[in-house]
Amino acid sequence: MDGELRGDEVRVGGDARQRFHDARGYGHPLDGNAVALSLVEAAHLLFRGDLDAVDGAGFREFFAARDAGFAARFLVYADLRDRGFYLAPDRRPWWDDPGDGDFVVFPRGKGPGDGVVKHRIRVVDERTTVPAEDLGGVVLAVVDEESEITYLEVESFAPDGDTEYAPPTGVEGVLLDDRVLVWDPPASLHEQGFYGQPLGGRAAEHDALQLSLLEAAYLAAKGVLDLGDDDVDAVFERGRAGEADRFDRRLRVYRALRDRGMVPKTGFKFGADFRVYGEVESVDELGHSELLVRVLPADVVFSPRDLSLDVRLAHGVRKRMVFALDSPSADTIRWLAVSRLTP
């Protein structure tokens, strides 16, 4: 059975509709029993030997004549077919509700006519950069230099915790270098609110609590912390001196997490901005943090390598990787959760 190339599709006649579309979910029907195949569908059928030639070209010639990026799309298409999925190009007329992906993947046993999508796939190679605005609601199929495929699921995320703690007011603090020191702090500030870090060990003679500049800025703005001769602007000056506008971005995300009932603490040891606890009742009975959060500008452009590194690290310490994309001009934070996926 041969096909005829027409623009960006391959037309096949005979009993192609019954053989390819109705039985195995390839292509979209034309008049009579003919079908139109996308180029990657045609290549897969040539590769399998189900299609003999397209305009006289076999698989090798057809494959070699395609554009940049076709090889990566073919590898992902073939991999998902081998896993037992039907899939279609994410565009009309193959799919009636197109999005920003390359393919839509249907649940096993389902096809385009069932109207149910399991995954929307976007194919990239490991050297391709991906703008943040193009992510969300897709699975990135990353093809590396050895043609192995890593699937990364990118989902919109809404942080939500159950920590209930109302800190006392009138807590006096002193700004020292890049932290604030609270002498004789209310015990609950650290034990229930998980603010700060005690100065010294349990045997220390002096009762003091060290607050990070982020914690101090948040508490001072809430009217909890009194800095004496200094004010919250002095805390901002110290923070910006070391981090420039990154301090403001991290503070906006810190505030958003606290206001949503979550407890962010430094994620430095994990290579992130924050490790985040969903519920804190007592520091003495503290469980594992649930999230790793990296704070980035809303217009950031991701490298698949960096995404894979962050996700692997988070998975290795039993946490979920979340990116907080801050847009101060719009006063919004977009949250994206990224995880490894095995289709």
Secondary structure as GFF3:
##gff-version 3
##sequence-region A 1 343
A	DSSP	beta_strand	2	6	.	.	.	ID=ss1
A	DSSP	beta_strand	9	12	.	.	.	ID=ss2
A	DSSP	alpha_helix	16	16	.	.	.	ID=ss3
A	DSSP	pi_helix	17	22	.	.	.	ID=ss4
A	DSSP	alpha_helix	23	24	.	.	.	ID=ss5
A	DSSP	beta_strand	28	29	.	.	.	ID=ss6
A	DSSP	beta_strand	35	38	.	.	.	ID=ss7
A	DSSP	alpha_helix	39	48	.	.	.	ID=ss8
A	DSSP	beta_strand	53	54	.	.	.	ID=ss9
A	DSSP	alpha_helix	59	64	.	.	.	ID=ss10
A	DSSP	alpha_helix	70	82	.	.	.	ID=ss11
A	DSSP	beta_strand	87	89	.	.	.	ID=ss12
A	DSSP	beta_strand	103	105	.	.	.	ID=ss13
A	DSSP	three_ten_helix	112	114	.	.	.	ID=ss14
A	DSSP	beta_strand	119	125	.	.	.	ID=ss15
A	DSSP	beta_strand	130	131	.	.	.	ID=ss16
A	DSSP	three_ten_helix	132	134	.	.	.	ID=ss17
A	DSSP	beta_strand	138	143	.	.	.	ID=ss18
A	DSSP	beta_strand	149	156	.	.	.	ID=ss19
A	DSSP	beta_strand	171	172	.	.	.	ID=ss20
A	DSSP	beta_strand	174	176	.	.	.	ID=ss21
A	DSSP	beta_strand	179	183	.	.	.	ID=ss22
A	DSSP	alpha_helix	187	191	.	.	.	ID=ss23
A	DSSP	beta_strand	197	198	.	.	.	ID=ss24
A	DSSP	beta_strand	208	212	.	.	.	ID=ss25
A	DSSP	alpha_helix	213	221	.	.	.	ID=ss26
A	DSSP	beta_strand	225	226	.	.	.	ID=ss27
A	DSSP	alpha_helix	232	243	.	.	.	ID=ss28
A	DSSP	alpha_helix	245	259	.	.	.	ID=ss29
A	DSSP	beta_strand	263	266	.	.	.	ID=ss30
A	DSSP	three_ten_helix	268	270	.	.	.	ID=ss31
A	DSSP	beta_strand	274	277	.	.	.	ID=ss32
A	DSSP	three_ten_helix	283	285	.	.	.	ID=ss33
A	DSSP	beta_strand	291	297	.	.	.	ID=ss34
A	DSSP	beta_strand	301	302	.	.	.	ID=ss35
A	DSSP	alpha_helix	304	316	.	.	.	ID=ss36
A	DSSP	beta_strand	320	327	.	.	.	ID=ss37
A	DSSP	beta_strand	332	341	.	.	.	ID=ss38
###
